[in-house]
């Protein structure tokens, strides 16, 4: 979140203003040659997959018992 909200954090001699527009946030999400929209899409897909896996595990009936 700090990288996305502080667009000029690593440049010397610039102020620490927050990114206010969607375009500035997407531009700040860029990682090397990977554009910002692709970075945001990968992170969103990861969290979507993670939420799916958690909901799938919780929906199995009878899995709450432990057999030792």
Secondary structure, DSSP 4 states (H G I P E B T S, - for coil): -HHHHBTTSSSTT---PBP-SHHHHHHHT-BTTB-HHHHHHHHHHHHHHHHHHHHHHHT-TTTT----
